[in-house]
Amino acid sequence: MKLYCTVQFYCDTVLPMIKKSENPKFTASDVRKVGGVSYRQLNGWDSKGALPSQRVRSSGWRTFDPRQLFVILVCAELRMKFGVPIKRLAWLQKFMLQDGANHYSAALEMMRRGLAVVIFSDLNEQFEMNLDSVIGNSIRLGYCRYDEPQSYVLLLVNPIINKMLAAQMEAPRLEISYKSYYELRDAEATTRVRDTAELAVLEAMRHPNTSQLTVVPMSDKEVLLEINVKGQKQESVQKDRPPAIYSCIEETAVSSRKVVRRVAREEVRITPVAVSN
């Protein structure tokens, strides 16, 4: 099982703080009003283990805290939009209500920064709740890399959180901010190489035989690299690194001298290749 609740924020846009009640509780009536779930449906879910509940006594009214209500509303949305079986919803609520997990608070904090939060899950073994951009990267990097048939749900939780806030009447609606995404994009761009020259500099810096590196921009199309290479025994030099910059370093590693290389500024292209198992 996977549980992702750790969040890193890159932007500095923070929306107004939300006033928190001491210990807010919600009744079955609140669930019906906020989530459109009837009393009959609640009783049916409860009998099949798909409903977290707290009772003062066996005959008392069912009550829920914000963490539990959030899970109920997520299940209701999945049931209404995708017709998810009760058995799958039971797995989801047990997973999201594990000890130490609070997806409501995690989603609320992300939304306070003007970001879209989504749940991505197969409702059986895999679950992730994070920023939409993070989920997109996970999919791009092979999150769904299975040969056998698989199905997933993708659910935006911002409307659900806003319904809960409206029910508590404690905070304004939390809107998704374009500014936050612009800041997020700019922050991520600073961590990526922009051309082959920057890539060559990074590779030279990481190479174990580099003792000193000087970078001289020659023009907007070319840079000059001056690399001081430490002298090492031939057998200790790595031979499994394909980039051209490494071949220059490795050839001169024994003589411990300076390598001067001109590197063109060209677009970095990543080409998928077939890999044998």
Beta strands, then each sheet from edge to edge (+ up, - down):
strand 1: 26-27
strand 2: 54-55
strand 3: 62-64
strand 4: 117-121
strand 5: 127-131
strand 6: 153-156
strand 7: 210-219
strand 8: 222-229
strand 9: 258-264
sheet 1: 1+ 3- 2+
sheet 2: 5+ 4- 6+
sheet 3: 7+ 8- 9+
end
